[in-house]
Amino acid sequence: MGALADAISVLKDVLQMRGDLDRLSKNVDKLASVTDDLDRRMIRIETMVEIASKRAAARLPKK
């Protein structure tokens, strides 16, 4: 009976680990989504800075 109880205990642990892995996987997906959003925002900011720099350079008097 001891071996059966140990086997059941191990199976419960495996099922709990599986649930933990599923939860972690969902969290990673959320983090990936947030990272993609931040990447898009950063690209927009970089583009605005680049455009502003080019406009400022065009307005400077040439020597």
DRENDONU-817861 format. One record per residue: x, y, z of N, C-alpha, C in turn; residue in one letter; residue number from 1. Coordinates in nm, 3 decimals, always signed. Example, Ala and Ser with C-alpha at 12.3 -4.5 7.8 and 13.67 -1.06 7.14 Angstrom:
BEGIN
@n_xx +1.319	n_yy -0.569	n_zz +0.780	ca_xx +1.230	ca_yy -0.450	ca_zz +0.780	c_xx +1.320	c_yy -0.330	c_zz +0.780	aa A	i 1
@n_xx +1.285	n_yy -0.225	n_zz +0.708	ca_xx +1.367	ca_yy -0.106	ca_zz +0.714	c_xx +1.290	c_yy +0.003	c_zz +0.787	aa S	i 2
! end
This chain:
BEGIN
@n_xx +0.082	n_yy -0.120	n_zz +0.000	ca_xx +0.000	ca_yy +0.000	ca_zz +0.000	c_xx +0.086	c_yy +0.126	c_zz +0.000	aa M	i 1
@n_xx +0.204	n_yy +0.117	n_zz +0.059	ca_xx +0.292	ca_yy +0.234	ca_zz +0.066	c_xx +0.335	c_yy +0.281	c_zz -0.071	aa G	i 2
@n_xx +0.365	n_yy +0.187	n_zz -0.159	ca_xx +0.409	ca_yy +0.222	ca_zz -0.294	c_xx +0.296	c_yy +0.288	c_zz -0.371	aa A	i 3
@n_xx +0.174	n_yy +0.241	n_zz -0.352	ca_xx +0.059	ca_yy +0.300	ca_zz -0.420	c_xx +0.035	c_yy +0.442	c_zz -0.370	aa L	i 4
@n_xx +0.047	n_yy +0.462	n_zz -0.242	ca_xx +0.029	ca_yy +0.596	ca_zz -0.185	c_xx +0.137	c_yy +0.691	c_zz -0.238	aa A	i 5
@n_xx +0.259	n_yy +0.641	n_zz -0.250	ca_xx +0.367	ca_yy +0.723	ca_zz -0.304	c_xx +0.341	c_yy +0.759	c_zz -0.450	aa D	i 6
@n_xx +0.292	n_yy +0.661	n_zz -0.526	ca_xx +0.263	ca_yy +0.685	ca_zz -0.668	c_xx +0.152	c_yy +0.790	c_zz -0.682	aa A	i 7
@n_xx +0.050	n_yy +0.781	n_zz -0.600	ca_xx -0.060	ca_yy +0.878	ca_zz -0.605	c_xx -0.010	c_yy +1.016	c_zz -0.566	aa I	i 8
@n_xx +0.076	n_yy +1.022	n_zz -0.467	ca_xx +0.133	ca_yy +1.149	ca_zz -0.424	c_xx +0.215	c_yy +1.212	c_zz -0.536	aa S	i 9
@n_xx +0.294	n_yy +1.131	n_zz -0.604	ca_xx +0.375	ca_yy +1.181	ca_zz -0.715	c_xx +0.285	c_yy +1.232	c_zz -0.827	aa V	i 10
@n_xx +0.179	n_yy +1.159	n_zz -0.858	ca_xx +0.086	ca_yy +1.202	ca_zz -0.963	c_xx +0.019	c_yy +1.335	c_zz -0.927	aa L	i 11
@n_xx -0.017	n_yy +1.351	n_zz -0.799	ca_xx -0.075	ca_yy +1.478	ca_zz -0.756	c_xx +0.025	c_yy +1.592	c_zz -0.775	aa K	i 12
@n_xx +0.150	n_yy +1.565	n_zz -0.741	ca_xx +0.254	ca_yy +1.668	ca_zz -0.759	c_xx +0.271	c_yy +1.703	c_zz -0.906	aa D	i 13
@n_xx +0.267	n_yy +1.603	n_zz -0.992	ca_xx +0.281	ca_yy +1.626	ca_zz -1.136	c_xx +0.164	c_yy +1.710	c_zz -1.187	aa V	i 14
@n_xx +0.045	n_yy +1.680	n_zz -1.141	ca_xx -0.073	ca_yy +1.758	ca_zz -1.183	c_xx -0.064	c_yy +1.902	c_zz -1.133	aa L	i 15
@n_xx -0.015	n_yy +1.920	n_zz -1.012	ca_xx +0.003	ca_yy +2.056	ca_zz -0.959	c_xx +0.107	c_yy +2.131	c_zz -1.041	aa Q	i 16
@n_xx +0.216	n_yy +2.063	n_zz -1.078	ca_xx +0.320	ca_yy +2.126	ca_zz -1.161	c_xx +0.263	c_yy +2.164	c_zz -1.296	aa M	i 17
@n_xx +0.179	n_yy +2.079	n_zz -1.350	ca_xx +0.118	ca_yy +2.107	ca_zz -1.480	c_xx +0.033	c_yy +2.234	c_zz -1.472	aa R	i 18
@n_xx -0.043	n_yy +2.247	n_zz -1.364	ca_xx -0.123	ca_yy +2.368	ca_zz -1.344	c_xx -0.035	c_yy +2.491	c_zz -1.331	aa G	i 19
@n_xx +0.076	n_yy +2.475	n_zz -1.258	ca_xx +0.170	ca_yy +2.587	ca_zz -1.244	c_xx +0.230	c_yy +2.626	c_zz -1.379	aa D	i 20
@n_xx +0.264	n_yy +2.526	n_zz -1.460	ca_xx +0.321	ca_yy +2.554	ca_zz -1.592	c_xx +0.220	c_yy +2.624	c_zz -1.682	aa L	i 21
@n_xx +0.094	n_yy +2.583	n_zz -1.674	ca_xx -0.010	ca_yy +2.648	ca_zz -1.753	c_xx -0.025	c_yy +2.794	c_zz -1.712	aa D	i 22
@n_xx -0.023	n_yy +2.819	n_zz -1.581	ca_xx -0.035	ca_yy +2.956	ca_zz -1.530	c_xx +0.085	c_yy +3.039	c_zz -1.574	aa R	i 23
@n_xx +0.204	n_yy +2.982	n_zz -1.566	ca_xx +0.324	ca_yy +3.053	ca_zz -1.609	c_xx +0.321	c_yy +3.083	c_zz -1.758	aa L	i 24
@n_xx +0.270	n_yy +2.990	n_zz -1.835	ca_xx +0.260	ca_yy +3.009	ca_zz -1.979	c_xx +0.167	c_yy +3.126	c_zz -2.012	aa S	i 25
@n_xx +0.056	n_yy +3.136	n_zz -1.941	ca_xx -0.036	ca_yy +3.249	ca_zz -1.961	c_xx +0.031	c_yy +3.380	c_zz -1.925	aa K	i 26
@n_xx +0.108	n_yy +3.379	n_zz -1.815	ca_xx +0.178	ca_yy +3.501	ca_zz -1.774	c_xx +0.282	c_yy +3.543	c_zz -1.878	aa N	i 27
@n_xx +0.351	n_yy +3.446	n_zz -1.936	ca_xx +0.450	ca_yy +3.476	ca_zz -2.039	c_xx +0.382	c_yy +3.535	c_zz -2.161	aa V	i 28
@n_xx +0.267	n_yy +3.481	n_zz -2.197	ca_xx +0.192	ca_yy +3.536	ca_zz -2.311	c_xx +0.151	c_yy +3.681	c_zz -2.285	aa D	i 29
@n_xx +0.108	n_yy +3.710	n_zz -2.162	ca_xx +0.070	ca_yy +3.848	ca_zz -2.129	c_xx +0.192	c_yy +3.940	c_zz -2.136	aa K	i 30
@n_xx +0.304	n_yy +3.893	n_zz -2.084	ca_xx +0.426	ca_yy +3.974	ca_zz -2.088	c_xx +0.471	c_yy +3.998	c_zz -2.232	aa L	i 31
@n_xx +0.457	n_yy +3.898	n_zz -2.317	ca_xx +0.493	ca_yy +3.915	ca_zz -2.458	c_xx +0.405	c_yy +4.020	c_zz -2.524	aa A	i 32
@n_xx +0.278	n_yy +4.019	n_zz -2.490	ca_xx +0.185	ca_yy +4.118	ca_zz -2.546	c_xx +0.222	c_yy +4.259	c_zz -2.501	aa S	i 33
@n_xx +0.254	n_yy +4.274	n_zz -2.373	ca_xx +0.294	ca_yy +4.405	ca_zz -2.321	c_xx +0.423	c_yy +4.451	c_zz -2.388	aa V	i 34
@n_xx +0.517	n_yy +4.359	n_zz -2.406	ca_xx +0.644	ca_yy +4.392	ca_zz -2.470	c_xx +0.623	c_yy +4.437	c_zz -2.613	aa T	i 35
@n_xx +0.537	n_yy +4.369	n_zz -2.686	ca_xx +0.506	ca_yy +4.410	ca_zz -2.823	c_xx +0.446	c_yy +4.550	c_zz -2.827	aa D	i 36
@n_xx +0.356	n_yy +4.578	n_zz -2.734	ca_xx +0.294	ca_yy +4.710	ca_zz -2.728	c_xx +0.399	c_yy +4.817	c_zz -2.699	aa D	i 37
@n_xx +0.487	n_yy +4.790	n_zz -2.603	ca_xx +0.593	ca_yy +4.887	ca_zz -2.572	c_xx +0.687	c_yy +4.907	c_zz -2.690	aa L	i 38
@n_xx +0.715	n_yy +4.800	n_zz -2.763	ca_xx +0.802	ca_yy +4.810	ca_zz -2.879	c_xx +0.740	c_yy +4.901	c_zz -2.985	aa D	i 39
@n_xx +0.610	n_yy +4.884	n_zz -3.009	ca_xx +0.541	ca_yy +4.970	ca_zz -3.106	c_xx +0.543	c_yy +5.116	c_zz -3.063	aa R	i 40
@n_xx +0.521	n_yy +5.139	n_zz -2.935	ca_xx +0.523	ca_yy +5.276	ca_zz -2.885	c_xx +0.661	c_yy +5.337	c_zz -2.898	aa R	i 41
@n_xx +0.765	n_yy +5.259	n_zz -2.869	ca_xx +0.902	ca_yy +5.309	ca_zz -2.879	c_xx +0.936	c_yy +5.344	c_zz -3.024	aa M	i 42
@n_xx +0.891	n_yy +5.263	n_zz -3.117	ca_xx +0.916	ca_yy +5.291	ca_zz -3.258	c_xx +0.849	c_yy +5.423	c_zz -3.298	aa I	i 43
@n_xx +0.726	n_yy +5.446	n_zz -3.249	ca_xx +0.658	ca_yy +5.572	ca_zz -3.280	c_xx +0.734	c_yy +5.691	c_zz -3.223	aa R	i 44
@n_xx +0.782	n_yy +5.677	n_zz -3.100	ca_xx +0.858	ca_yy +5.787	ca_zz -3.038	c_xx +0.987	c_yy +5.813	c_zz -3.114	aa I	i 45
@n_xx +1.058	n_yy +5.706	n_zz -3.151	ca_xx +1.182	ca_yy +5.722	ca_zz -3.227	c_xx +1.155	c_yy +5.791	c_zz -3.360	aa E	i 46
@n_xx +1.045	n_yy +5.757	n_zz -3.424	ca_xx +1.009	ca_yy +5.819	ca_zz -3.551	c_xx +0.981	c_yy +5.968	c_zz -3.533	aa T	i 47
@n_xx +0.908	n_yy +6.001	n_zz -3.427	ca_xx +0.880	ca_yy +6.144	ca_zz -3.402	c_xx +1.008	c_yy +6.221	c_zz -3.376	aa M	i 48
@n_xx +1.100	n_yy +6.165	n_zz -3.301	ca_xx +1.226	ca_yy +6.232	ca_zz -3.272	c_xx +1.308	c_yy +6.249	c_zz -3.400	aa V	i 49
@n_xx +1.309	n_yy +6.147	n_zz -3.483	ca_xx +1.383	ca_yy +6.155	ca_zz -3.609	c_xx +1.325	c_yy +6.262	c_zz -3.701	aa E	i 50
@n_xx +1.195	n_yy +6.266	n_zz -3.711	ca_xx +1.130	ca_yy +6.368	ca_zz -3.795	c_xx +1.158	c_yy +6.508	c_zz -3.740	aa I	i 51
@n_xx +1.148	n_yy +6.524	n_zz -3.609	ca_xx +1.174	ca_yy +6.655	ca_zz -3.548	c_xx +1.319	c_yy +6.697	c_zz -3.570	aa A	i 52
@n_xx +1.411	n_yy +6.602	n_zz -3.561	ca_xx +1.553	ca_yy +6.634	ca_zz -3.583	c_xx +1.577	c_yy +6.678	c_zz -3.727	aa S	i 53
@n_xx +1.515	n_yy +6.610	n_zz -3.821	ca_xx +1.532	ca_yy +6.648	ca_zz -3.962	c_xx +1.472	c_yy +6.785	c_zz -3.990	aa K	i 54
@n_xx +1.357	n_yy +6.813	n_zz -3.930	ca_xx +1.295	ca_yy +6.945	ca_zz -3.949	c_xx +1.379	c_yy +7.053	c_zz -3.888	aa R	i 55
@n_xx +1.435	n_yy +7.026	n_zz -3.771	ca_xx +1.519	ca_yy +7.126	ca_zz -3.704	c_xx +1.646	c_yy +7.150	c_zz -3.784	aa A	i 56
@n_xx +1.704	n_yy +7.046	n_zz -3.840	ca_xx +1.825	ca_yy +7.060	ca_zz -3.921	c_xx +1.793	c_yy +7.138	c_zz -4.049	aa A	i 57
@n_xx +1.677	n_yy +7.121	n_zz -4.104	ca_xx +1.640	ca_yy +7.192	ca_zz -4.227	c_xx +1.617	c_yy +7.340	c_zz -4.201	aa A	i 58
@n_xx +1.576	n_yy +7.374	n_zz -4.079	ca_xx +1.548	ca_yy +7.515	ca_zz -4.046	c_xx +1.673	c_yy +7.593	c_zz -4.006	aa R	i 59
@n_xx +1.778	n_yy +7.523	n_zz -3.969	ca_xx +1.900	ca_yy +7.592	ca_zz -3.927	c_xx +1.962	c_yy +7.666	c_zz -4.046	aa L	i 60
@n_xx +2.012	n_yy +7.785	n_zz -4.023	ca_xx +2.076	ca_yy +7.857	ca_zz -4.133	c_xx +2.208	c_yy +7.790	c_zz -4.172	aa P	i 61
@n_xx +2.231	n_yy +7.782	n_zz -4.300	ca_xx +2.354	ca_yy +7.718	ca_zz -4.348	c_xx +2.466	c_yy +7.822	c_zz -4.353	aa K	i 62
@n_xx +2.583	n_yy +7.779	n_zz -4.313	ca_xx +2.699	ca_yy +7.870	ca_zz -4.310	c_xx +2.779	c_yy +7.862	c_zz -4.434	aa K	i 63
! end
